Amino acid sequence: MSSFFEELKRRNVIKAAIAYAVVAWVLLQVLSLILPNVGAPEWVMKTITILAIIGFPIWVFFSWVYEVTPDGLKKTEKVNQDESITETTNKRLNILILVGLVLAIAVSFLNSPNIGASNSKDLIELDNSIAVLYFDDLSSGGDTEWFCDGVTEDILTNLSKFKNLTVTSKTSTKRYKKSNKSIPEIAKELGVSYIVEGSVRRHEGKIIITAQLIDANDKHIWAQNYDDEFKEVFKIQQDVSRKIVDQLKIAISPEEQNELTKLPTNNLEAYNLVLKGRSFVDKLTKEDYAIAINLFKQAIALDPNYADAYAELAYANVLSKYIHRDINLEEGFMSEAKKNIEIALDLNPNSVRANSTKGLILTESEDEKMRLKSEQYFKKALKLNPNDAVSHLEISIFYSLIKKDDQKALHHARRASEINPFSIDCTTNLLNILIKMDLVEEAKTLYENKKSIFTGEMSENMVTFMIEAEATFYLKKGEDVSKSITFFKNAINRNPNNASLNERLAVFYDTFLNDDENYALYFKRAIEIDSTRENLLIGYYNALLENKKFQAAKKFGNSSMYQNFASRSRRLTNQFHYHYHQNQNKEALEILKDSVFNDNYYYRLLVYSQIDNKNKVYEIMKANKINNTQKAYAFANLKNRDSLYFYLSKDDIAASNVNSRREFDPYRKEPRYIAFMKKNHLPIIEKYNGKVE
């Protein structure tokens, strides 16, 4: 046996094998760096690797049988010992191995994630979090961006279905369209470990998609080109999603595998129309919603069994209700939404958007049992897609406002914000819940980190929101009310053109101190800064009424600024209060005959309680949706103390709306009312005696 090894050494077989392994390894490492960057298909690297493995035994056999001589290759057995140059070959192989090892070390360094990092601690620790950047539109016409975006969003949606993968929402990734920022920069800002990027080119019946996966340390993990018929677009999206999950070594359940392979529709034109519709919904205007609704209806006409088209249509219906703010239009939009969502769920009970929208619709129900039932639809949507920020946001609001479970509301608010870190809605909701739970310091930190996403009037409103939250928090800690007012005034001095700050200080005076004079004063200052905002005009009108300055209110109501910028429904509401505050009940009831008030029984409740018509009051309460705060107003007017204090003791009472109301003036010195004030951190004073400035 020893003689065999000696012969192997003499023929340089062992050295040749080592040299082959080193050179092959270096070559494969170099290609692993180059091929993904030139868009080479995955099979190229696999083929070269297989060839290298196959070549190894051939090379070993070759080095045993043949020897290099000055006259060329000859069979070893035919070379005389005195003619052999094996010693020279041995030295050359040593040099080749040494050079190969040096190159191997260099390539390993280049291929290492810490290239460019001065210290290993600079590396990002990777987890299963990912963001899909919007693919570049390389189509020659330049008018298919909506399609390119749709392909991106569908890949994102496919990835979102995997429970072991955290996927950033499209709203947050959209800000990086055509961005010059590097992959590590984007990954850091989004808080993810992996980025998917690529391009789409559509031409006639063909589609070319390039996709690649890169980690947060800028290491290319995977890349592939797809060049196929347009009708294969769904299969390409599925393959991209599956390859990414494979690269991250994420386990896929049979249910997830089944969901991934489902096709939304067999009609590609209907699919195109839905993609276009989504692009208009994202623009959040009345006009764009109208276009989106029409596109979804066209898609349904082409494929009446397209569940997602019905679900998207229902969702657009609901959003239109909120943006139009016209009671007659709202009813029509909700009626359409309810009809379309049932069709969507019948066609596909596992549609994420259909389930979350069904939950959203149920939260609007007047039946408390139906409102609570919305939870099961939100939960199902999240089971189907744990990374759906919209569902997390909606269930968070549900837990906060309907279920009164702040811990669950906070959990889902945080998840929504993690998935969609640049969403105004998700950030605002999280801030609201943090402040509601008195986690003010955490809210301040969050706001400082996210304030760049708020622009224009929204930025002004958020500054105000945070100031008001901190000022209110002082009261809950038992601080003197003057500290809160000083805090507000200092903020106004720093932001002299912020109308919202003046508005919120006005409301603070009214809510916490029942100070009508400063209530009117600061609303007036807000209007002097911006006389075009409806909420400021309406607020000032109400402040004049609470100060019993009825002629001044009437004159202001006839002014051009009020007439031009206050909507008809808001003007009618102010007219109602104008008569109600003066006990002109007949005139107030006449105003309520307008169709604007058809479904608003609260205002009738106020008038009938003020004229002591108990039968009408109980009839309204029994037949209609009246909340506990509104019932407290009615019983205050009826002077029914037991019922008044019964409703004031309810957890959902809006204490901030109680203290400022004139209906409670007769009760402010009573022990039970003072107990209510203490419970809700309201200053125990009949009227604030602070000086008007």
Rosetta blueprint (number, residue, H / E / L):
1 M L
2 S H
3 S H
4 F H
5 F H
6 E H
7 E H
8 L H
9 K H
10 R H
11 R L
12 N L
13 V H
14 I H
15 K H
16 A H
17 A H
18 I H
19 A H
20 Y H
21 A H
22 V H
23 V H
24 A H
25 W H
26 V H
27 L H
28 L H
29 Q H
30 V H
31 L H
32 S H
33 L H
34 I H
35 L H
36 P H
37 N H
38 V L
39 G L
40 A L
41 P L
42 E H
43 W H
44 V H
45 M H
46 K H
47 T H
48 I H
49 T H
50 I H
51 L H
52 A H
53 I H
54 I H
55 G H
56 F H
57 P H
58 I H
59 W H
60 V H
61 F H
62 F H
63 S H
64 W H
65 V H
66 Y E
67 E E
68 V E
69 T E
70 P L
71 D L
72 G E
73 L E
74 K E
75 K E
76 T H
77 E H
78 K H
79 V L
80 N L
81 Q H
82 D H
83 E H
84 S L
85 I L
86 T H
87 E H
88 T H
89 T H
90 N H
91 K H
92 R H
93 L H
94 N H
95 I H
96 L H
97 I H
98 L H
99 V H
100 G H
101 L H
102 V H
103 L H
104 A H
105 I H
106 A H
107 V H
108 S H
109 F H
110 L H
111 N L
112 S L
113 P L
114 N L
115 I L
116 G L
117 A L
118 S L
119 N L
120 S H
121 K H
122 D H
123 L L
124 I L
125 E L
126 L L
127 D L
128 N L
129 S E
130 I E
131 A E
132 V E
133 L L
134 Y L
135 F L
136 D E
137 D E
138 L L
139 S L
140 S L
141 G L
142 G L
143 D L
144 T L
145 E H
146 W H
147 F H
148 C H
149 D H
150 G H
151 V H
152 T H
153 E H
154 D H
155 I H
156 L H
157 T H
158 N H
159 L H
160 S H
161 K L
162 F L
163 K L
164 N L
165 L L
166 T E
167 V E
168 T L
169 S L
170 K H
171 T H
172 S H
173 T H
174 K H
175 R H
176 Y H
177 K L
178 K L
179 S L
180 N L
181 K L
182 S L
183 I H
184 P H
185 E H
186 I H
187 A H
188 K H
189 E H
190 L H
191 G L
192 V L
193 S L
194 Y E
195 I E
196 V E
197 E E
198 G E
199 S E
200 V E
201 R E
202 R E
203 H E
204 E L
205 G L
206 K E
207 I E
208 I E
209 I E
210 T E
211 A E
212 Q E
213 L E
214 I E
215 D E
216 A L
217 N L
218 D L
219 K L
220 H E
221 I E
222 W E
223 A E
224 Q E
225 N E
226 Y E
227 D E
228 D E
229 E E
230 F H
231 K H
232 E H
233 V H
234 F H
235 K H
236 I H
237 Q H
238 Q H
239 D H
240 V H
241 S H
242 R H
243 K H
244 I H
245 V H
246 D H
247 Q H
248 L L
249 K L
250 I L
251 A L
252 I L
253 S L
254 P H
255 E H
256 E H
257 Q H
258 N H
259 E H
260 L H
261 T H
262 K L
263 L L
264 P L
265 T L
266 N L
267 N L
268 L H
269 E H
270 A H
271 Y H
272 N H
273 L H
274 V H
275 L H
276 K H
277 G H
278 R H
279 S H
280 F H
281 V H
282 D L
283 K L
284 L L
285 T L
286 K H
287 E H
288 D H
289 Y H
290 A H
291 I H
292 A H
293 I H
294 N H
295 L H
296 F H
297 K H
298 Q H
299 A H
300 I H
301 A H
302 L H
303 D L
304 P L
305 N L
306 Y L
307 A H
308 D H
309 A H
310 Y H
311 A H
312 E H
313 L H
314 A H
315 Y H
316 A H
317 N H
318 V H
319 L H
320 S H
321 K H
322 Y H
323 I H
324 H H
325 R L
326 D L
327 I H
328 N H
329 L H
330 E H
331 E H
332 G H
333 F H
334 M H
335 S H
336 E H
337 A H
338 K H
339 K H
340 N H
341 I H
342 E H
343 I H
344 A H
345 L H
346 D H
347 L H
348 N L
349 P L
350 N L
351 S L
352 V H
353 R H
354 A H
355 N H
356 S H
357 T H
358 K H
359 G H
360 L H
361 I H
362 L H
363 T L
364 E L
365 S L
366 E L
367 D L
368 E H
369 K H
370 M H
371 R H
372 L H
373 K H
374 S H
375 E H
376 Q H
377 Y H
378 F H
379 K H
380 K H
381 A H
382 L H
383 K H
384 L H
385 N L
386 P L
387 N L
388 D L
389 A H
390 V H
391 S H
392 H H
393 L H
394 E H
395 I H
396 S H
397 I H
398 F H
399 Y H
400 S H
401 L H
402 I H
403 K H
404 K L
405 D L
406 D H
407 Q H
408 K H
409 A H
410 L H
411 H H
412 H H
413 A H
414 R H
415 R H
416 A H
417 S H
418 E H
419 I H
420 N L
421 P L
422 F L
423 S L
424 I H
425 D H
426 C H
427 T H
428 T H
429 N H
430 L H
431 L H
432 N H
433 I H
434 L H
435 I H
436 K H
437 M L
438 D L
439 L L
440 V H
441 E H
442 E H
443 A H
444 K H
445 T H
446 L H
447 Y H
448 E H
449 N H
450 K H
451 K H
452 S H
453 I H
454 F L
455 T L
456 G H
457 E H
458 M H
459 S H
460 E H
461 N H
462 M H
463 V H
464 T H
465 F H
466 M H
467 I H
468 E H
469 A H
470 E H
471 A H
472 T H
473 F H
474 Y H
475 L H
476 K H
477 K L
478 G L
479 E L
480 D L
481 V H
482 S H
483 K H
484 S H
485 I H
486 T H
487 F H
488 F H
489 K H
490 N H
491 A H
492 I H
493 N H
494 R H
495 N L
496 P L
497 N L
498 N L
499 A H
500 S H
501 L H
502 N H
503 E H
504 R H
505 L H
506 A H
507 V H
508 F H
509 Y H
510 D H
511 T H
512 F H
513 L H
514 N L
515 D L
516 D H
517 E H
518 N H
519 Y H
520 A H
521 L H
522 Y H
523 F H
524 K H
525 R H
526 A H
527 I H
528 E H
529 I H
530 D L
531 S L
532 T L
533 R L
534 E H
535 N H
536 L H
537 L H
538 I H
539 G H
540 Y H
541 Y H
542 N H
543 A H
544 L H
545 L H
546 E H
547 N L
548 K L
549 K L
550 F H
551 Q H
552 A H
553 A H
554 K H
555 K H
556 F H
557 G H
558 N L
559 S L
560 S H
561 M H
562 Y H
563 Q H
564 N H
565 F H
566 A L
567 S L
568 R H
569 S H
570 R H
571 R H
572 L H
573 T H
574 N H
575 Q H
576 F H
577 H H
578 Y H
579 H H
580 Y H
581 H L
582 Q L
583 N L
584 Q L
585 N H
586 K H
587 E H
588 A H
589 L H
590 E H
591 I H
592 L L
593 K L
594 D L
595 S H
596 V H
597 F H
598 N L
599 D L
600 N L
601 Y L
602 Y H
603 Y H
604 R H
605 L H
606 L H
607 V H
608 Y H
609 S H
610 Q H
611 I L
612 D L
613 N L
614 K H
615 N H
616 K H
617 V H
618 Y H
619 E H
620 I H
621 M H
622 K H
623 A H
624 N L
625 K L
626 I L
627 N L
628 N H
629 T H
630 Q H
631 K H
632 A H
633 Y H
634 A H
635 F H
636 A H
637 N H
638 L H
639 K L
640 N L
641 R H
642 D H
643 S H
644 L H
645 Y H
646 F H
647 Y H
648 L H
649 S L
650 K L
651 D L
652 D L
653 I L
654 A L
655 A H
656 S H
657 N H
658 V H
659 N L
660 S L
661 R L
662 R H
663 E H
664 F H
665 D H
666 P H
667 Y H
668 R L
669 K L
670 E L
671 P H
672 R H
673 Y H
674 I H
675 A H
676 F H
677 M H
678 K H
679 K H
680 N L
681 H L
682 L L
683 P L
684 I L
685 I L
686 E L
687 K L
688 Y L
689 N L
690 G L
691 K L
692 V L
693 E L
